[in-house]
């Protein structure tokens, strides 16, 4: 009995030590979803695009003078990186296979056409995408991160935010509409319970379009939202 308990405990600890999770969501221009980042068990960030491409990986460099500022580009990870070789199908060859202890998998040539080549899993975290059976406006975009659902504004919504990210898990994202000041149209208005205000054309010259209230980095429901 003691041996069985020890084995179970070891498996639980091993699973936890190799877990990955959604860490960051980044918006460029204060408006457009530009990347989604996952944190590995070795504290390596893996940034991916909304359509399932690995963009970069590494660690964030924090400013010595400002605790809220991090360099936009990641510092390269110096550990082991493996790539899919000739043993894999032609779709996977040359793609990143593992970053440290984190294994990456992709949808292969026998999967649904819209998914082929897209990132399928980051460690034990599964990813899935909208297909041609779904709303045509979302086709190919990331739909699931584990059990979290991503929804987007459709083409029937206000033109300032149609196609933009609408919800991620329990966090709803709203934007300023085409009826708002021209300098803030399409910019983020709120994420979850956090509100953002931007300088408009009525404010001082030189401030227009810049963030007025709210932080560029916010921890919302356990995820860091970065509004650049």
Protein Blocks (a to p, Z undefined) as FASTA:
>chain_A
ZZmmmmmmmmmmmmmmmcccdfbdcdehhlacfbdcdddfkopacdddfkopafbgcddd
ddfklmkbccfbacddfbdcddddfkbcfklgopafbgcjbccddddfkbcfklgopafb
gcjaccddddfklcfklgoiafbgcjbccddddfkbcfklgoiafbgcjbccddddfkbc
fklgoiafbgcjbccddddfkbcehjgopafbdcfbdceehiacddZZ
